[in-house]
Amino acid sequence: MKIKSPFVVTCKKCGKYIPVELGIECVGSYERKMGPELEYQGVYEGKCEHCDSEIDVEIEAWEYPEGSVETYNVKLIGALKVEEPEFDF
Protein backbone atom coordinates (compact mmCIF):
# COMPACT_ATOMS: atom_id res chain seq x y z
CA MET A 1 0.00 0.00 0.00
CA LYS A 2 1.11 3.58 -0.55
CA ILE A 3 -0.29 7.04 -0.05
CA LYS A 4 -0.91 9.07 -3.17
CA SER A 5 1.43 12.02 -2.80
CA PRO A 6 1.54 14.66 -1.74
CA PHE A 7 -0.67 14.61 1.35
CA VAL A 8 -1.57 18.27 1.96
CA VAL A 9 -1.89 19.90 5.40
CA THR A 10 -1.97 23.52 6.57
CA CYS A 11 0.34 25.00 9.17
CA LYS A 12 -1.54 25.85 12.39
CA LYS A 13 0.66 28.90 12.95
CA CYS A 14 0.66 30.66 9.55
CA GLY A 15 -2.10 28.83 7.62
CA LYS A 16 0.06 28.04 4.57
CA TYR A 17 -0.51 24.83 2.62
CA ILE A 18 2.24 22.24 3.06
CA PRO A 19 2.56 19.24 0.71
CA VAL A 20 3.94 16.33 2.74
CA GLU A 21 5.75 13.47 1.02
CA LEU A 22 4.95 10.52 3.24
CA GLY A 23 6.34 7.02 2.77
CA ILE A 24 4.31 4.22 4.31
CA GLU A 25 5.49 0.76 5.31
CA CYS A 26 3.99 -2.42 6.69
CA VAL A 27 4.63 -2.68 10.45
CA GLY A 28 2.45 -5.68 11.33
CA SER A 29 0.40 -8.59 10.04
CA TYR A 30 -2.43 -10.43 11.77
CA GLU A 31 -4.10 -13.58 10.42
CA ARG A 32 -7.89 -13.34 10.10
CA LYS A 33 -10.68 -15.31 8.41
CA MET A 34 -10.31 -13.71 4.95
CA GLY A 35 -6.51 -13.64 5.02
CA PRO A 36 -4.00 -11.35 6.68
CA GLU A 37 -4.82 -7.92 8.07
CA LEU A 38 -1.84 -5.66 7.34
CA GLU A 39 -0.96 -2.65 9.49
CA TYR A 40 0.88 0.27 7.83
CA GLN A 41 2.49 3.39 9.23
CA GLY A 42 3.90 6.55 7.70
CA VAL A 43 5.67 9.34 9.59
CA TYR A 44 6.76 12.85 8.57
CA GLU A 45 8.69 15.20 10.87
CA GLY A 46 9.65 18.59 9.54
CA LYS A 47 9.14 22.33 9.64
CA CYS A 48 6.86 24.72 7.82
CA GLU A 49 8.88 26.28 5.02
CA HIS A 50 7.08 29.60 5.58
CA CYS A 51 7.29 30.16 9.36
CA ASP A 52 9.65 27.40 10.60
CA SER A 53 6.97 25.90 12.89
CA GLU A 54 7.28 22.17 13.75
CA ILE A 55 5.03 19.91 11.63
CA ASP A 56 4.55 16.23 12.50
CA VAL A 57 2.26 13.87 10.59
CA GLU A 58 1.59 10.20 11.35
CA ILE A 59 -0.76 7.99 9.36
CA GLU A 60 -1.72 4.49 10.45
CA ALA A 61 -3.80 2.31 8.11
CA TRP A 62 -5.11 -1.24 8.18
CA GLU A 63 -5.64 -3.26 4.99
CA TYR A 64 -8.30 -5.95 5.28
CA PRO A 65 -9.29 -7.80 3.26
CA GLU A 66 -6.40 -7.58 0.82
CA GLY A 67 -6.71 -4.53 -1.45
CA SER A 68 -9.14 -2.67 0.84
CA VAL A 69 -8.48 -0.04 3.51
CA GLU A 70 -10.42 -1.17 6.57
CA THR A 71 -9.68 1.96 8.63
CA TYR A 72 -7.02 4.61 9.17
CA ASN A 73 -5.96 7.30 11.65
CA VAL A 74 -4.21 10.61 11.01
CA LYS A 75 -2.31 12.29 13.86
CA LEU A 76 -1.14 15.87 13.35
CA ILE A 77 1.02 18.17 15.46
CA GLY A 78 1.34 21.80 14.34
CA ALA A 79 -0.87 21.20 11.30
CA LEU A 80 -4.48 20.79 10.20
CA LYS A 81 -5.77 18.27 7.68
CA VAL A 82 -6.85 19.77 4.34
CA GLU A 83 -8.08 16.53 2.79
CA GLU A 84 -8.34 12.85 3.58
CA PRO A 85 -5.37 10.71 2.52
CA GLU A 86 -5.80 8.64 -0.64
CA PHE A 87 -4.42 5.12 -0.59
CA ASP A 88 -3.21 3.13 -3.58
CA PHE A 89 -2.36 -0.56 -3.90
Secondary structure, 3 states (H helix, E strand, C coil): CEECCCEEEEECCCCCEEEECCCCEEEEEEEECCEEEEEEEEEEEEECCCCCCEEEEEEEEEECCCCCEEEEEEEEECEEECCCCCEEC
